[in-house]
């Protein structure tokens, strides 16, 4: 939600409380936490590093707790810094221009986004942000480059896309819908791990190829659970229940495959390593080490290499996709589109997400982010603010420019809140 809409939501929640109800909110928003009557802070880290109550009580109690990351951000001890110098829009790099945009509530507007910069598209809910970026720009590019059958939103012309060679949408959708998908398979790292095991002397003596160490094909996997590590029990009118396979104990492989070890660990043990552990374990194998290091740098060091994709949150899935992009050889000619990437993210996760986005931008890629989070908006190179209101009263560009330019615009709801953050 936009900050203005957030205030309206808070007003409604307080009204529910004042009627005698109990309101429990899972939230990362600064204003919501500060105005809460009681806060329970979980952590101190994520995954295996979390699961404890770090602090609870008033906001002052949370800020006084040295172990609480939330408290450190609330007190200002930690923060997302405003860039000392922003990357400026350049005529040499060019602009992506959408002319005559009229889809949904858009009022026949012309909009342009600088190439090679991090641009935020902001505005109150319903102001036309997603219509402009997703319905028109993304669909037009996907139809032109990939033959997509989705019809682009109504517009007269799209200009300036010649310097861009591909568009990538980084969202919070799952990386896979089955337990077989995991961080190792998604990043492609698992192929290299299997190749490594297949080259071991013990594997070569037995004639094992890389396929032997896959849990997707016959040979090395446990055939009782077919490499899932779990047995699915259908409950007819209820959701299915999964139980650990008794034959392999959830390790996915048969006994003969598990007898092959690298540095004392078999393939199942390797999949059970966290990313942080794998960084040290594979330090002598550059191709695997570099991918593990990238995952650790985006804040996913606590994930296990073989952790089922179905257990990952939207934010974790999104950072996995960003890590995969960082690991690829960049041509510097990619347009990345992100729609509210900070949804469900803690302050510290937002800071790490921004680090990744800036790395992609520094490779001369173009980033287009639909966002309400003020920490993201204040660090952007360029901002396009839609509005001024939602629905029929929106659909126009209120102001476009640097965050400082937007903060000076009195007609912009975003500018009003952004001014406080820039002046803090």
C-alpha positions in Angstrom: 0.0 0.0 0.0 1.0 3.6 -0.6 1.8 5.5 2.6 -1.4 7.5 2.3 -3.5 4.4 1.9 -1.5 2.8 4.8 -2.7 5.6 7.1 -6.3 4.9 6.2 -5.8 1.2 6.9 -4.2 1.9 10.3 -7.2 4.2 11.1 -9.5 1.2 10.4 -7.5 -1.2 12.5 -7.5 1.2 15.4 -11.2 1.6 15.1 -11.6 -2.2 15.3 -9.4 -2.2 18.4 -11.4 0.6 20.0 -14.6 -1.5 19.5 -13.0 -4.1 21.9 -11.5 -6.5 19.3 -8.1 -8.0 19.4 -6.1 -7.2 16.3 -2.9 -9.3 15.5 -0.9 -8.0 12.5 2.1 -9.7 10.9 3.9 -6.6 9.5 7.2 -5.0 8.5 5.9 -1.5 7.9 7.6 1.2 10.1 4.5 3.2 10.8 2.4 0.1 11.8 5.1 -1.1 14.2 5.6 2.3 15.8 1.9 2.7 16.4 1.3 -0.8 17.8 0.3 -1.2 21.5 2.4 -4.4 21.8 5.2 -5.8 19.5 6.6 -9.4 19.4 9.9 -9.5 17.5 11.0 -12.9 16.2 14.5 -13.8 15.1 17.3 -13.0 15.5 18.0 -14.2 11.9 16.0 -16.2 9.3 15.6 -19.9 8.8 17.8 -22.0 11.1 19.1 -18.8 12.6 15.6 -17.7 13.8 12.6 -19.1 15.6 13.1 -17.3 18.9 11.3 -14.4 20.5 14.1 -11.8 20.5 12.0 -9.0 22.2 8.5 -8.1 23.1 6.7 -5.2 24.6 6.3 -1.6 23.6 8.2 -0.1 20.6 10.7 1.4 23.2 11.3 -2.1 24.5 12.1 -3.4 21.0 14.5 -0.5 20.3 16.3 -1.1 23.6 17.0 -4.7 22.7 20.5 -5.0 21.2 19.8 -8.4 19.6 16.8 -7.1 17.7 17.4 -6.1 14.0 14.0 -4.5 14.0 14.9 -2.4 17.0 18.1 -1.2 15.4 16.2 0.0 12.3 13.4 1.6 14.4 16.0 3.5 16.5 17.9 4.7 13.4 21.1 2.8 14.4 20.7 0.9 11.1 19.1 2.4 8.1 19.1 2.4 4.3 21.4 5.3 3.3 20.4 7.9 0.7 23.0 7.7 -2.2 25.6 10.5 -2.0 25.5 10.8 -5.7 22.7 9.5 -8.0 23.3 8.1 -11.5 22.0 10.7 -13.9 19.9 10.2 -16.9 22.0 10.5 -20.1 21.0 11.3 -23.7 23.8 8.9 -24.7 22.0 6.0 -23.0 18.6 7.0 -24.3 15.0 6.6 -23.0 12.2 4.0 -23.3 9.1 6.0 -24.3 5.5 5.0 -24.2 3.3 7.4 -26.2 -0.4 7.8 -26.0 -1.1 5.3 -23.2 -4.9 5.0 -22.8 -5.5 1.6 -21.2 -7.9 1.4 -18.2 -7.7 4.8 -16.4 -4.6 6.2 -18.3 -5.4 9.6 -19.8 -3.6 9.4 -23.2 -0.2 10.1 -21.4 3.4 10.1 -22.7 5.9 8.5 -20.3 9.6 7.9 -20.5 12.0 5.8 -18.5 15.8 6.4 -18.6 17.9 3.5 -19.8 20.6 2.2 -17.5 19.1 3.5 -14.3 16.9 2.3 -11.5 13.5 3.9 -12.0 10.6 3.7 -9.4 7.0 4.0 -10.6 5.0 5.3 -7.7 1.6 6.6 -6.8 -1.5 5.7 -4.7 -3.3 2.4 -5.2 -5.2 2.4 -8.4 -3.3 5.3 -10.0 -2.3 3.3 -13.1 1.2 2.0 -12.3 0.7 -1.7 -13.1 -1.4 -0.8 -16.2 1.4 1.3 -17.6 4.4 -1.0 -16.7 2.8 -4.5 -17.0 -0.3 -4.2 -19.2 1.4 -1.9 -21.8 5.2 -2.0 -21.6 5.8 -5.6 -20.6 3.2 -7.1 -22.9 4.3 -5.0 -25.8 7.9 -6.2 -25.4 7.0 -9.8 -24.8 4.8 -9.8 -27.9 7.5 -8.2 -30.0 10.4 -10.3 -28.8 8.9 -13.6 -27.7 5.7 -13.8 -29.6 3.5 -13.6 -26.5 -0.2 -13.9 -27.2 -1.2 -11.4 -24.4 -2.6 -8.3 -25.9 -0.7 -5.1 -24.9 -2.8 -2.3 -23.4 -3.9 0.6 -25.6 -1.1 2.9 -26.7 0.0 4.8 -29.8 3.7 3.9 -29.9 6.7 2.4 -28.1 10.0 4.0 -28.8 13.7 3.7 -27.7 13.9 -0.1 -27.0 16.7 -0.7 -29.5 19.5 -0.7 -26.7 17.5 -3.3 -24.8 17.9 -6.9 -25.9 15.7 -8.8 -23.4 13.1 -8.1 -20.6 13.0 -10.2 -17.4 10.2 -10.1 -14.8 11.4 -10.8 -11.3 8.4 -11.5 -9.1 7.5 -13.4 -5.9 5.9 -16.4 -7.6 7.3 -19.8 -6.6 10.4 -21.2 -8.3 8.7 -24.5 -8.6 5.4 -26.2 -7.6 6.8 -29.6 -6.5 9.2 -30.7 -3.7 11.7 -31.7 -6.5 12.5 -28.0 -7.2 15.1 -26.5 -4.8 17.7 -23.7 -4.8 20.4 -26.1 -6.2 18.3 -27.1 -9.2 16.9 -23.6 -9.9 20.3 -22.0 -10.0 21.8 -24.8 -12.1 24.3 -25.6 -9.4 23.0 -29.1 -9.0 24.3 -30.1 -12.5 27.8 -29.1 -11.5 27.5 -30.9 -8.1 26.4 -34.1 -9.9 29.3 -33.8 -12.4 31.7 -33.4 -9.5 30.4 -36.6 -7.9 30.5 -38.5 -11.2 34.3 -37.6 -11.6 35.2 -39.1 -8.2 37.4 -42.3 -8.4 34.9 -44.4 -6.5 32.1 -43.4 -8.9 34.2 -44.0 -12.0 35.1 -47.5 -10.8 31.5 -48.3 -10.5 30.6 -46.7 -13.9 28.4 -44.0 -12.4 27.6 -41.0 -14.6 26.1 -37.7 -13.5 22.6 -39.2 -13.9 23.3 -41.6 -11.1 23.2 -38.6 -8.7 19.9 -37.2 -9.9 16.7 -37.9 -7.9 14.6 -37.4 -11.0 15.6 -40.6 -12.9 15.9 -44.3 -12.2 19.3 -45.7 -11.1 20.5 -43.8 -8.1 17.3 -42.6 -6.5 15.1 -44.4 -4.0 12.4 -46.1 -6.0 10.0 -46.4 -3.0 9.5 -42.7 -3.0 10.9 -42.1 -6.6 13.4 -39.6 -5.3 10.9 -37.4 -3.4 12.0 -38.4 0.1 8.3 -38.3 0.9 5.4 -40.5 0.4 2.1 -38.8 -0.7 -1.0 -40.2 1.0 -4.2 -39.2 -0.7 -7.0 -38.2 1.8 -9.8 -38.0 -0.8 -11.9 -35.1 0.4 -9.0 -33.6 2.4 -5.6 -32.2 1.3 -3.0 -34.9 0.8 -0.6 -35.8 3.6 3.1 -36.3 3.1 5.1 -38.6 5.3 8.9 -39.4 5.3 9.9 -42.4 3.1 10.8 -45.2 5.4 13.1 -46.9 2.8 15.5 -44.0 2.4 14.7 -42.0 5.6 13.9 -38.9 3.4 17.4 -38.9 1.8 16.0 -39.6 -1.7 18.8 -41.9 -2.9 19.5 -45.6 -2.6 22.2 -47.1 -0.4 24.7 -47.7 -3.3 24.6 -44.1 -4.4 25.1 -42.8 -0.9 28.3 -44.8 -0.6 30.0 -42.3 -2.9 31.4 -39.4 -0.9 33.2 -36.1 -1.6 35.3 -34.7 1.4 33.3 -37.1 3.7 29.8 -36.1 2.5 27.6 -38.0 0.1 25.1 -36.4 -2.3 22.3 -36.3 0.3 24.6 -34.7 2.9 25.6 -32.0 0.3 21.9 -31.2 -0.4 21.4 -30.8 3.3 24.1 -28.1 3.6 23.1 -24.5 4.1 24.3 -22.0 1.6 26.8 -20.6 4.1 28.2 -24.1 4.8 28.4 -24.8 1.1 30.5 -21.6 0.5 33.3 -23.1 2.7 32.7 -26.7 1.5 33.1 -25.9 -2.2 35.8 -23.2 -1.9 38.1 -25.4 -4.1 35.4 -25.7 -6.9 35.1 -22.2 -8.4 31.9 -22.8 -10.5 29.9 -24.0 -7.4 31.6 -21.7 -4.9 30.7 -18.6 -6.9 27.0 -19.5 -7.2 26.9 -20.3 -3.4 28.6 -16.9 -2.7 26.0 -15.0 -4.7 23.2 -16.7 -2.8 24.9 -15.8 0.5 25.3 -12.2 -0.7 21.6 -11.7 -1.4 20.8 -12.9 2.2 19.9 -16.5 1.5 22.8 -18.1 3.4 20.4 -19.9 5.8 18.6 -21.9 3.0 19.6 -25.5 2.4 20.7 -26.4 -1.1 18.1 -29.1 -1.3 15.3 -27.3 0.5 12.0 -27.8 -1.2 10.7 -24.9 -3.3 7.3 -25.3 -1.8 8.7 -24.2 1.6 10.2 -20.9 0.3 8.5 -17.5 0.9 7.7 -15.1 -1.9 10.6 -12.9 -0.9 13.0 -15.9 -0.8 11.9 -17.0 -4.3 12.4 -13.5 -5.6 16.0 -13.2 -4.2 16.8 -16.7 -5.7 15.7 -15.3 -9.1 17.9 -12.2 -8.6 20.8 -14.3 -7.6 20.4 -16.5 -10.7 20.5 -13.3 -12.8 23.6 -12.0 -11.0 25.3 -15.3 -11.8 24.7 -15.0 -15.5 27.1 -13.3 -17.8 25.6 -9.8 -18.3 25.5 -8.0 -21.6 24.3 -4.8 -19.8 21.2 -4.7 -22.1 18.5 -6.2 -20.0 15.3 -4.6 -18.7 14.3 -5.9 -15.3 10.7 -5.4 -14.2 9.7 -5.8 -10.6 6.2 -5.2 -9.1 6.4 -4.2 -5.4 9.4 -6.4 -4.7 9.5 -5.4 -1.0 6.1 -6.9 -0.2 6.6 -9.0 3.0 10.3 -8.0 3.5 11.9 -6.8 6.7 14.0 -3.6 6.7 17.2 -5.6 6.6 15.9 -7.7 3.7 15.0 -4.5 1.8 18.6 -3.2 2.3 20.0 -6.4 0.9 17.5 -6.4 -2.0 18.6 -2.9 -2.9 22.3 -4.0 -2.9 21.4 -6.6 -5.5 19.4 -4.1 -7.6 22.3 -1.7 -7.6 24.7 -4.5 -8.7 22.4 -5.2 -11.7 22.2 -1.5 -12.5 26.0 -1.1 -12.2 26.2 -3.7 -14.9 24.5 -1.1 -17.1 21.1 -2.9 -17.0 17.8 -1.0 -16.8 15.5 -1.6 -13.8 11.9 -0.6 -13.6 10.3 -1.0 -10.1 6.7 -0.4 -9.1 7.0 0.4 -5.4 5.5 2.1 -2.4 8.4 1.5 0.0 10.0 4.9 0.8 13.5 3.3 1.4 13.4 2.0 -2.3 12.0 5.3 -3.7 14.6 7.5 -1.9 17.5 5.5 -3.3 16.1 5.4 -6.9 17.9 7.3 -9.7 14.6 8.4 -11.3 10.9 8.4 -10.1 7.7 8.5 -12.2 4.8 9.4 -9.9 1.3 8.5 -11.1 -2.0 9.9 -9.8 -2.9 12.2 -8.4 -5.6 9.8 -7.0 -6.8 6.3 -7.8 -9.4 5.1 -10.4 -10.9 7.8 -12.6 -9.1 10.6 -10.7 -5.7 9.0 -11.6 -4.0 7.9 -14.7 -1.7 10.9 -15.1 1.9 11.6 -14.5 2.0 13.9 -11.5 5.8 14.4 -11.6 8.9 12.7 -13.0 12.5 13.3 -11.9 14.9 12.5 -9.1 13.5 11.8 -5.6 14.4 15.3 -4.6 12.3 16.7 -7.5 9.3 14.5 -6.5 9.6 15.6 -2.9 9.2 19.3 -4.0 6.0 18.6 -5.9 3.0 19.7 -3.7 0.5 17.9 -5.9 2.2 14.5 -5.2 1.1 12.4 -2.3 4.3 10.4 -2.7 6.3 13.6 -2.6 4.7 14.6 0.7 5.9 11.4 2.5 9.2 11.3 0.6 10.1 14.8 1.8 10.1 13.6 5.4 12.4 10.7 4.6 14.9 12.8 2.6 15.0 15.5 5.3 15.3 13.0 8.2 
